[in-house]
Amino acid sequence: MDPVHGIILLRERWLLDLVDTPEFQRLRRIRQLGASFATYHGADHTRFGHSLGALHIMERILRRFREIGIAVGEEAAVLARAAALLHDVGHGPLSHALEGILTPGVDHEAWTRRILLEDTTIHRRLRAVDPALPEKVVDVLAGRARPAWISSLVSSQLDVDRMDYLLRDAFYTGADYGRFQLDRILHTLALDGERVVIRHKGLQAAEEYVLSRYFMYWRVYLHKTTRGQEVLLKAIVRRAQSLPETDPAAARLARLWQGDPTLADYLRVDDTDLLVSLKAWADAPDPVLADLSRRFLSRRLLKPVFPAPVPGLAPEALHIAADIVARAGFPPESYCLLDSASNIPYNPYVHSSTGGVGKPILVAVDAGPPVEISQLSPLIRALASQRIAAVNLYVPEECRPAVRAAVHSLVSE
């Protein structure tokens, strides 16, 4: 029973075998939305539920293709299901919140590849289905799938990943503006050769989908409190990384940045280890680590200098703010934190070397080749010209008035 999709059926034993692996069950202990639970108290949903949701949407698409006469071979169907289910299996504690921080220079996609290719239970169960299946799933996630439409449905601008996480995140945060007509989109999808297209009658549903992503970024993913919670979390981990010793309770977490962690080290760690470490660090002998950790646990966060994120800041703004924070007695490297995020709601022109997010949404018209959606939709054409740029500074509350007064003239477009 899934709160977003209703009943999700696993019709084949090999899929249930994958879900029952230790590596996949670990996703029950990885929050989908990072530190957003500090802003939206319902946002405790996990990568486990999202991965099942992505599989469910992929199953619906495969059934729809067969209903409209598209030949989907069993080998292609198996590959599509496996990639949809396992696309996020490499995420670490709080998902993107500590991406590349706990394991410097190594992101969740690299860990996903290792889980698929090295000697894990997932690897062995994929090989039991097809000896080449682990490598084939890696190719899907890298945009090299054959047939190519499988990669598009797993990673593009209209894929099962985004379709599920928008609806799921909207449900758990209560953000109604994140909802869109999933049924309408699925019933208007088709293939043009190996390219995924949406039929013209689904144009408005696609517009709604792109708009929901736009609003979710502004209202949820870039919410100033969530961003403040996550920049504070990064400052805590960086402080712990800089110290010669860490609390024994945090040893499992610390192994991730000390030397070259093994895959087994990585798979042992989840949100629980991070929270245990934060509680241990709250009593650490280092006063900065202890204070930052207590701030996180009690939600006594650093405060955003600007009431709403600004498009940009002149480079000297950070130096000015850091000087004010330092004069107030706070080490600026831990208490004057710059947050910068950007995103494009829909970009028809990006060409990704992996064939991923740059894939445009194509609309099938009555005659001729499919048309890129912004050519038919003034609404999406307007969104395609906009970049979401969100920059803010986070400082102790007592420093905020002075910092705001000092840097307000340094906001740039």
C-alpha positions as CSV (number, residue, x, y, z in Angstrom):
1,M,0.0,0.0,0.0
2,D,1.6,3.2,-1.2
3,P,0.1,6.6,-0.1
4,V,0.8,8.1,-3.6
5,H,0.0,5.3,-6.0
6,G,-2.2,3.0,-4.0
7,I,-1.4,-0.7,-4.4
8,I,2.0,-1.4,-6.0
9,L,2.2,-5.0,-7.3
10,L,5.5,-6.8,-7.8
11,R,4.4,-9.4,-10.3
12,E,7.7,-11.2,-10.7
13,R,9.7,-13.0,-8.1
14,W,13.1,-11.5,-9.2
15,L,11.8,-8.0,-8.4
16,L,10.8,-9.0,-4.9
17,D,14.2,-10.7,-4.5
18,L,15.8,-7.3,-5.3
19,V,13.6,-5.4,-2.9
20,D,14.5,-7.9,-0.2
21,T,18.3,-7.3,-0.5
22,P,20.1,-5.6,2.4
23,E,21.3,-2.9,0.0
24,F,17.7,-2.0,-1.0
25,Q,16.2,-2.4,2.4
26,R,18.8,0.2,3.6
27,L,16.9,2.8,1.6
28,R,14.1,2.6,4.2
29,R,16.6,4.5,6.5
30,I,17.5,7.2,3.9
31,R,15.2,10.2,3.9
32,Q,14.2,11.3,0.4
33,L,14.2,15.0,1.1
34,G,17.3,15.4,3.2
35,A,16.8,17.9,6.0
36,S,13.4,19.1,4.8
37,F,11.7,17.5,7.8
38,A,12.8,20.6,9.7
39,T,10.6,22.7,7.5
40,Y,7.8,20.3,6.5
41,H,7.3,17.9,9.4
42,G,5.7,15.3,7.2
43,A,8.7,15.1,5.0
44,D,10.1,11.9,6.5
45,H,9.5,9.7,3.4
46,T,12.3,7.6,2.1
47,R,14.3,6.5,-0.9
48,F,12.7,3.1,-0.5
49,G,9.2,4.4,-1.2
50,H,10.4,6.6,-4.0
51,S,12.2,3.7,-5.7
52,L,9.1,1.5,-5.5
53,G,7.1,4.4,-7.0
54,A,9.5,4.8,-9.9
55,L,9.2,1.1,-10.6
56,H,5.4,1.3,-10.5
57,I,5.3,4.2,-13.0
58,M,7.7,2.3,-15.3
59,E,5.4,-0.8,-15.1
60,R,2.4,1.4,-16.1
61,I,4.3,2.8,-19.1
62,L,5.4,-0.6,-20.3
63,R,1.8,-1.8,-20.1
64,R,0.6,1.3,-21.9
65,F,3.1,0.8,-24.7
66,R,1.9,-2.8,-25.2
67,E,-1.7,-1.6,-25.2
68,I,-1.1,0.8,-28.1
69,G,0.8,-1.8,-30.1
70,I,4.4,-1.0,-29.3
71,A,6.5,-4.1,-29.2
72,V,8.4,-4.2,-25.9
73,G,10.6,-7.3,-25.7
74,E,11.0,-9.1,-22.4
75,E,14.7,-8.3,-22.2
76,A,14.0,-4.6,-22.6
77,A,11.2,-4.8,-20.0
78,V,13.4,-6.5,-17.5
79,L,16.1,-3.9,-18.0
80,A,13.6,-1.0,-17.6
81,R,12.2,-2.4,-14.4
82,A,15.6,-3.1,-12.8
83,A,16.9,0.4,-13.7
84,A,13.8,2.1,-12.4
85,L,13.9,0.2,-9.1
86,L,17.7,0.6,-8.5
87,H,18.4,4.1,-9.8
88,D,18.8,5.6,-6.3
89,V,20.3,2.6,-4.4
90,G,23.6,4.5,-3.8
91,H,22.3,7.4,-1.9
92,G,23.9,8.2,1.5
93,P,22.5,9.7,4.7
94,L,19.9,12.4,4.1
95,S,20.3,11.9,0.3
96,H,21.6,15.0,-1.4
97,A,22.1,17.0,1.8
98,L,25.6,15.6,2.2
99,E,26.4,14.6,-1.4
100,G,30.1,14.5,-1.8
101,I,30.8,15.7,1.7
102,L,30.8,12.4,3.6
103,T,32.7,10.8,0.8
104,P,34.6,13.7,-0.8
105,G,34.6,13.6,-4.5
106,V,32.4,10.6,-4.8
107,D,28.7,11.1,-5.4
108,H,25.7,8.7,-5.0
109,E,25.8,7.8,-8.7
110,A,29.3,6.4,-8.3
111,W,28.2,4.4,-5.2
112,T,25.2,3.1,-7.2
113,R,27.6,1.8,-9.9
114,R,29.7,0.0,-7.3
115,I,26.6,-1.6,-5.7
116,L,25.5,-2.8,-9.1
117,L,28.9,-4.1,-10.2
118,E,30.7,-5.3,-7.1
119,D,30.0,-8.4,-5.0
120,T,26.7,-7.4,-3.4
121,T,23.5,-9.2,-3.0
122,I,21.9,-6.9,-5.6
123,H,24.7,-7.8,-8.0
124,R,24.2,-11.5,-7.5
125,R,20.4,-11.4,-7.9
126,L,20.7,-9.3,-11.1
127,R,23.1,-11.9,-12.5
128,A,20.7,-14.7,-11.6
129,V,18.2,-13.1,-14.0
130,D,20.8,-12.3,-16.7
131,P,24.6,-12.5,-16.3
132,A,25.0,-9.2,-18.1
133,L,22.2,-7.4,-16.3
134,P,24.3,-5.4,-13.8
135,E,26.4,-3.9,-16.6
136,K,23.2,-3.2,-18.6
137,V,21.6,-1.3,-15.7
138,V,24.8,0.8,-15.3
139,D,24.5,1.6,-19.0
140,V,20.9,2.7,-18.6
141,L,21.8,5.1,-15.7
142,A,24.7,6.5,-17.8
143,G,22.4,7.2,-20.7
144,R,23.8,4.4,-22.9
145,A,20.9,2.0,-22.9
146,R,19.8,0.0,-25.9
147,P,17.1,0.6,-26.7
148,A,17.7,4.2,-25.9
149,W,14.1,4.9,-24.7
150,I,14.9,3.0,-21.5
151,S,17.5,5.6,-20.5
152,S,15.1,8.4,-21.4
153,L,12.4,6.9,-19.1
154,V,14.8,6.6,-16.2
155,S,16.8,9.9,-16.6
156,S,15.5,12.8,-18.7
157,Q,13.3,15.8,-18.3
158,L,10.2,13.6,-18.4
159,D,11.1,10.4,-16.5
160,V,9.8,8.0,-13.9
161,D,12.2,9.4,-11.3
162,R,10.8,13.0,-11.6
163,M,7.2,11.9,-12.0
164,D,7.3,10.0,-8.7
165,Y,9.4,12.4,-6.6
166,L,7.3,15.4,-7.6
167,L,4.0,13.7,-6.6
168,R,5.6,12.0,-3.5
169,D,7.3,15.2,-2.2
170,A,4.1,17.2,-2.8
171,F,2.1,14.6,-0.8
172,Y,4.5,14.4,2.2
173,T,5.1,18.2,2.4
174,G,1.4,19.1,1.8
175,A,2.5,21.2,-1.2
176,D,-0.5,20.9,-3.6
177,Y,1.2,22.9,-6.3
178,G,3.5,19.9,-6.9
179,R,0.7,17.8,-8.2
180,F,0.1,17.1,-11.9
181,Q,-2.1,14.7,-14.0
182,L,0.1,11.6,-14.0
183,D,-2.6,9.5,-15.7
184,R,-3.0,11.9,-18.5
185,I,0.8,12.0,-19.2
186,L,1.1,8.2,-19.1
187,H,-1.9,7.7,-21.5
188,T,-0.3,10.1,-24.0
189,L,3.2,8.7,-24.0
190,A,4.5,6.9,-27.1
191,L,7.7,6.1,-29.0
192,D,9.0,7.6,-32.2
193,G,11.7,5.1,-33.1
194,E,13.8,4.9,-29.9
195,R,12.6,8.4,-28.7
196,V,10.0,8.9,-26.0
197,V,7.3,11.4,-27.1
198,I,4.1,12.7,-25.7
199,R,1.1,13.0,-28.0
200,H,-0.2,16.5,-28.8
201,K,-3.3,15.9,-26.7
202,G,-1.1,15.5,-23.6
203,L,0.5,19.0,-24.1
204,Q,-1.4,20.7,-21.3
205,A,-0.6,17.8,-18.9
206,A,3.1,18.2,-19.8
207,E,2.8,22.0,-19.2
208,E,1.3,21.2,-15.7
209,Y,4.2,18.8,-15.0
210,V,6.9,21.4,-15.9
211,L,5.1,24.0,-13.8
212,S,4.8,21.7,-10.8
213,R,8.6,21.2,-10.9
214,Y,9.1,25.0,-11.1
215,F,6.9,25.6,-8.1
216,M,8.4,22.7,-6.1
217,Y,11.9,24.1,-6.5
218,W,10.9,27.5,-5.3
219,R,8.6,26.4,-2.5
220,V,10.1,23.2,-1.2
221,Y,13.6,22.3,-2.5
222,L,15.0,25.9,-2.2
223,H,13.0,26.8,1.0
224,K,15.3,29.1,3.0
225,T,14.9,27.0,6.2
226,T,15.7,23.8,4.6
227,R,18.7,25.3,2.9
228,G,19.8,26.7,6.2
229,Q,19.5,23.3,7.9
230,E,21.5,21.7,5.2
231,V,24.3,24.3,5.1
232,L,24.6,23.9,8.9
233,L,24.8,20.1,8.5
234,K,27.6,20.5,6.0
235,A,29.5,22.8,8.3
236,I,29.1,20.3,11.2
237,V,30.5,17.4,9.1
238,R,33.4,19.6,7.8
239,R,34.2,20.6,11.3
240,A,34.3,17.0,12.4
241,Q,36.5,16.1,9.4
242,S,39.0,18.8,10.4
243,L,39.5,17.5,14.0
244,P,42.2,14.9,14.8
245,E,39.7,12.6,16.6
246,T,36.0,12.0,16.5
247,D,33.7,10.7,19.1
248,P,33.6,6.8,19.2
249,A,29.9,6.9,18.6
250,A,30.6,8.6,15.2
251,A,33.4,6.2,14.2
252,R,31.2,4.4,11.5
253,L,30.4,7.8,9.9
254,A,34.0,9.0,10.2
255,R,35.3,6.0,8.3
256,L,33.7,7.4,5.2
257,W,36.0,10.4,5.0
258,Q,39.1,8.8,6.6
259,G,41.1,7.2,3.8
260,D,39.4,5.1,1.2
261,P,36.1,3.7,2.5
262,T,35.1,0.3,1.3
263,L,31.7,-0.4,-0.2
264,A,30.8,-2.3,3.0
265,D,31.8,0.8,5.1
266,Y,29.4,2.9,3.0
267,L,26.5,0.5,3.1
268,R,26.6,0.3,6.9
269,V,25.8,4.0,7.2
270,D,22.3,5.5,7.0
271,D,20.4,8.4,8.6
272,T,20.5,6.7,12.0
273,D,24.3,6.9,12.1
274,L,24.2,10.5,11.2
275,L,21.8,11.4,14.0
276,V,23.7,9.3,16.5
277,S,26.9,11.2,15.5
278,L,25.2,14.6,15.9
279,K,24.0,13.6,19.4
280,A,27.6,12.5,20.3
281,W,29.1,15.7,18.8
282,A,26.7,17.8,20.8
283,D,28.9,16.9,23.8
284,A,32.2,17.1,22.0
285,P,35.2,18.8,23.6
286,D,35.5,21.0,20.6
287,P,33.2,24.0,21.4
288,V,32.4,24.8,17.7
289,L,31.4,21.2,16.8
290,A,29.3,20.9,20.0
291,D,27.5,24.2,19.4
292,L,26.8,23.5,15.7
293,S,25.5,20.1,16.5
294,R,23.2,21.4,19.3
295,R,21.9,24.0,16.9
296,F,21.0,21.4,14.4
297,L,19.3,19.1,17.0
298,S,17.3,21.8,18.6
299,R,16.5,23.7,15.4
300,R,18.3,26.8,16.6
301,L,19.6,27.4,13.1
302,L,21.8,30.1,11.5
303,K,19.6,32.7,10.0
304,P,19.3,33.8,6.3
305,V,20.6,37.3,5.7
306,F,18.0,37.9,3.0
307,P,14.2,37.2,3.6
308,A,14.1,35.6,0.2
309,P,17.1,34.2,-1.8
310,V,18.7,36.7,-4.2
311,P,19.9,36.1,-7.7
312,G,23.6,36.6,-6.8
313,L,26.1,38.4,-4.6
314,A,29.3,40.3,-5.4
315,P,32.4,38.3,-4.3
316,E,33.3,40.8,-1.6
317,A,30.0,40.3,0.2
318,L,31.2,37.0,1.8
319,H,34.4,38.6,3.0
320,I,32.5,41.5,4.6
321,A,30.0,39.2,6.2
322,A,32.8,36.9,7.5
323,D,34.6,39.9,9.1
324,I,31.4,40.9,11.0
325,V,30.8,37.4,12.2
326,A,34.4,37.0,13.3
327,R,34.3,40.3,15.3
328,A,31.2,38.9,17.0
329,G,33.3,36.0,18.2
330,F,32.2,33.3,15.8
331,P,34.7,31.4,13.5
332,P,33.4,32.5,10.1
333,E,34.3,29.2,8.3
334,S,31.6,27.6,10.5
335,Y,29.2,30.4,11.1
336,C,29.2,32.5,7.9
337,L,27.9,30.1,5.3
338,L,27.1,30.9,1.7
339,D,24.4,28.9,0.0
340,S,24.1,28.9,-3.8
341,A,21.7,26.8,-5.8
342,S,20.5,27.0,-9.4
343,N,18.2,25.0,-11.7
344,I,16.4,25.4,-15.0
345,P,12.7,24.4,-14.9
346,Y,13.0,23.2,-18.5
347,N,16.0,23.5,-20.9
348,P,15.5,22.3,-24.4
349,Y,19.1,23.1,-25.4
350,V,21.4,21.4,-22.9
351,H,23.3,18.5,-24.4
352,S,24.6,16.1,-21.7
353,S,27.6,13.9,-22.3
354,T,25.7,11.1,-20.6
355,G,22.5,11.7,-22.5
356,G,20.7,12.5,-19.2
357,V,18.9,15.7,-18.1
358,G,19.5,17.4,-21.4
359,K,17.0,15.3,-23.3
360,P,14.1,17.5,-24.4
361,I,10.4,16.7,-24.1
362,L,9.2,15.9,-27.6
363,V,5.6,16.2,-28.8
364,A,4.3,14.0,-31.6
365,V,2.3,16.0,-34.1
366,D,0.0,14.8,-36.9
367,A,2.6,15.1,-39.6
368,G,6.4,15.3,-39.6
369,P,8.9,14.6,-36.9
370,P,8.3,15.2,-33.2
371,V,8.6,18.8,-32.1
372,E,10.4,20.0,-29.0
373,I,7.7,21.1,-26.5
374,S,8.7,24.8,-26.1
375,Q,8.1,25.3,-29.8
376,L,4.4,24.5,-29.2
377,S,3.9,26.0,-25.7
378,P,4.5,29.7,-25.0
379,L,4.3,28.8,-21.3
380,I,7.2,26.4,-21.4
381,R,9.1,28.6,-23.8
382,A,8.9,31.4,-21.1
383,L,10.1,29.0,-18.4
384,A,12.9,27.7,-20.6
385,S,14.4,31.2,-20.7
386,Q,14.5,31.4,-16.9
387,R,17.2,30.0,-14.6
388,I,16.3,29.6,-10.9
389,A,19.2,31.3,-9.1
390,A,19.0,31.3,-5.3
391,V,21.8,32.7,-3.2
392,N,21.8,33.5,0.5
393,L,24.1,33.9,3.5
394,Y,23.5,32.2,6.8
395,V,24.9,33.7,10.0
396,P,24.1,33.7,13.8
397,E,20.9,35.6,14.5
398,E,22.7,38.3,16.5
399,C,24.9,39.1,13.5
400,R,22.1,39.2,10.9
401,P,21.2,42.9,11.1
402,A,24.7,44.1,10.7
403,V,25.5,41.7,7.9
404,R,22.3,42.6,6.0
405,A,23.1,46.3,6.3
406,A,26.6,45.8,5.1
407,V,25.9,43.6,2.0
408,H,22.5,44.7,0.8
409,S,24.0,46.9,-1.9
410,L,26.1,44.0,-3.2
411,V,23.2,41.9,-4.5
412,S,23.8,41.2,-8.2
413,E,21.6,40.0,-11.0
